[in-house]
């Protein structure tokens, strides 16, 4: 039997204000094991009981479990309710106990005011123009720029192109 898989999900939470899309980022606590002090988007792991958050069909299958995970994690980490959850991309990486898969989503903020849990120490609603002002975990700025393109009905580019766009935003060529 193979190594166990670690499955996680993140959500880029969106609201529109003054005609512009804004994206929620939060700063991880300095006591966090991974990426202490860096800025991120809400997310977390698939837990054993998560399938119970959605109804089971007649074949014993649970659909939209990751949507439920994303809703739970956003509410736990930042106190917001979200809806209209859409898949963005996937990311795989090695962990000590086996491979990890992270599914990235984007979703609309529908209710609630930001209330951070103990894992987070600050938050900001940012526009794409604000990305260079924050030390954000690698890859998340590219995801936010991709979502901005989608929301503005622009064609989605290659991942390499998003990396170049973000590098230019940070003054790197």
C-alpha positions as CSV (number, residue, x, y, z in Angstrom):
1,X,0.0,0.0,0.0
2,X,1.2,3.5,-0.9
3,X,1.9,6.4,1.4
4,X,-1.2,8.3,2.7
5,X,-2.2,11.4,0.9
6,X,-2.6,14.8,2.4
7,X,-5.4,16.8,0.8
8,X,-5.9,20.5,1.4
9,X,-7.9,23.4,0.0
10,X,-7.5,27.1,-0.1
11,X,-9.9,29.9,-1.0
12,X,-9.3,33.3,-2.5
13,X,-12.2,35.2,-1.0
14,X,-13.5,38.0,-3.2
15,X,-15.6,41.1,-2.7
16,X,-16.3,44.0,-5.0
17,X,-15.9,47.5,-3.6
18,X,-15.8,50.8,-5.4
19,X,-16.0,48.9,-8.7
20,X,-12.8,46.9,-8.0
21,X,-12.3,43.3,-6.9
22,X,-10.7,42.9,-3.5
23,X,-9.1,39.7,-2.2
24,X,-8.7,38.7,1.4
25,X,-5.3,37.8,2.7
26,X,-4.2,37.1,6.2
27,X,-0.9,37.0,8.0
28,X,0.2,33.8,9.6
29,X,1.2,33.8,13.3
30,X,5.0,33.7,14.0
31,X,4.3,30.5,16.0
32,X,3.1,28.6,12.9
33,X,5.3,25.8,11.8
34,X,4.9,26.5,8.1
35,X,5.4,29.9,6.6
36,X,5.4,31.9,9.9
37,X,4.7,35.6,9.5
38,X,3.9,35.3,5.8
39,X,0.6,36.3,4.2
40,X,-1.7,33.8,2.7
41,X,-5.4,33.0,1.9
42,X,-7.7,30.9,4.1
43,X,-7.4,27.2,3.8
44,X,-6.7,23.9,5.5
45,X,-6.9,20.1,5.3
46,X,-9.5,17.6,4.5
47,X,-10.5,16.0,7.8
48,X,-12.0,12.6,8.5
49,X,-15.4,14.0,9.4
50,X,-15.7,16.4,6.4
51,X,-17.7,14.0,4.3
52,X,-20.4,14.2,6.9
53,X,-20.8,17.9,6.0
54,X,-22.5,17.0,2.7
55,X,-25.4,14.5,1.9
56,X,-24.5,11.0,0.8
57,X,-26.1,9.7,-2.4
58,X,-27.7,6.3,-3.0
59,X,-24.4,4.8,-4.0
60,X,-22.7,5.9,-0.7
61,X,-20.8,8.8,-2.4
62,X,-20.2,12.3,-1.1
63,X,-20.1,15.0,-3.7
64,X,-18.7,18.5,-3.2
65,X,-16.8,17.6,0.0
66,X,-14.0,20.0,-0.9
67,X,-16.5,22.9,-1.2
68,X,-17.6,22.0,2.4
69,X,-13.9,22.0,3.5
70,X,-13.3,25.4,2.0
71,X,-16.4,26.9,3.6
72,X,-15.4,25.4,7.0
73,X,-11.8,26.6,6.8
74,X,-12.8,30.1,5.8
75,X,-15.2,30.3,8.6
76,X,-12.7,28.9,11.1
77,X,-9.8,31.0,10.1
78,X,-11.4,34.4,9.3
79,X,-15.0,34.2,10.4
80,X,-16.6,34.8,6.9
81,X,-19.3,33.0,5.0
82,X,-18.6,32.3,1.3
83,X,-20.6,31.1,-1.6
84,X,-20.3,30.5,-5.4
85,X,-17.1,28.4,-4.9
86,X,-15.2,27.8,-8.1
87,X,-12.2,25.6,-8.8
88,X,-9.0,27.4,-9.8
89,X,-6.1,25.0,-9.9
90,X,-4.2,22.2,-8.1
91,X,-0.8,22.0,-6.6
92,X,1.1,18.9,-5.5
93,X,4.2,18.9,-3.2
94,X,6.1,16.3,-1.1
95,X,5.5,16.0,2.7
96,X,7.3,13.8,5.2
97,X,4.4,11.3,5.4
98,X,3.6,11.2,1.7
99,X,2.4,13.3,-1.2
100,X,0.2,16.4,-0.7
101,X,-2.4,17.8,-2.9
102,X,-3.8,21.3,-2.5
103,X,-6.9,22.4,-4.5
104,X,-7.2,26.2,-4.9
105,X,-10.7,27.7,-5.2
106,X,-12.1,31.2,-5.4
107,X,-15.4,32.3,-3.8
108,X,-17.6,35.2,-3.1
109,X,-17.8,36.8,0.4
110,X,-21.5,36.7,1.3
111,X,-21.6,37.5,5.0
112,X,-19.7,38.2,8.2
113,X,-16.9,40.5,9.3
114,X,-13.3,39.3,9.5
115,X,-12.6,37.6,12.9
116,X,-9.2,36.0,12.9
117,X,-8.4,32.7,14.7
118,X,-5.2,32.0,16.7
119,X,-3.3,31.0,13.5
120,X,-3.6,34.5,12.0
121,X,-2.4,37.9,13.3
122,X,-3.6,40.4,10.7
123,X,-5.6,40.7,7.5
124,X,-6.1,42.9,4.5
125,X,-8.6,43.3,1.6
126,X,-6.2,44.0,-1.3
127,X,-6.4,44.7,-5.0
128,X,-4.0,43.2,-7.5
129,X,-2.1,46.4,-7.4
130,X,-1.3,45.9,-3.7
131,X,0.3,42.5,-4.1
132,X,3.9,43.8,-4.0
133,X,3.3,45.4,-0.6
134,X,2.9,42.0,1.2
135,X,5.2,39.1,1.8
136,X,2.8,36.5,0.4
137,X,3.5,32.8,0.2
138,X,4.9,31.9,-3.2
139,X,2.3,31.1,-5.8
140,X,-0.6,32.9,-4.2
141,X,0.0,36.2,-5.9
142,X,-0.1,34.4,-9.3
143,X,-3.4,32.8,-8.3
144,X,-4.9,36.2,-7.3
145,X,-3.8,37.7,-10.7
146,X,-5.3,34.6,-12.4
147,X,-8.6,35.2,-10.6
148,X,-8.6,38.8,-11.5
149,X,-8.3,37.8,-15.2
150,X,-11.2,35.4,-14.8
151,X,-13.4,37.9,-13.0
152,X,-12.7,40.5,-15.7
153,X,-13.4,38.0,-18.5
154,X,-9.9,38.0,-19.8
155,X,-8.3,34.8,-21.1
156,X,-6.4,32.7,-18.6
157,X,-2.7,32.6,-19.3
158,X,-0.1,30.0,-18.7
159,X,1.3,29.6,-15.1
160,X,4.7,30.7,-16.4
161,X,3.1,33.9,-17.7
162,X,1.5,34.6,-14.3
163,X,5.0,34.1,-12.7
164,X,6.4,36.7,-15.1
165,X,3.6,39.2,-14.4
166,X,4.1,38.9,-10.6
167,X,7.9,39.2,-11.0
168,X,7.4,42.4,-13.0
169,X,5.0,43.7,-10.3
170,X,7.9,43.2,-7.8
171,X,10.4,45.0,-10.1
172,X,12.1,41.7,-11.2
173,X,12.5,40.8,-14.8
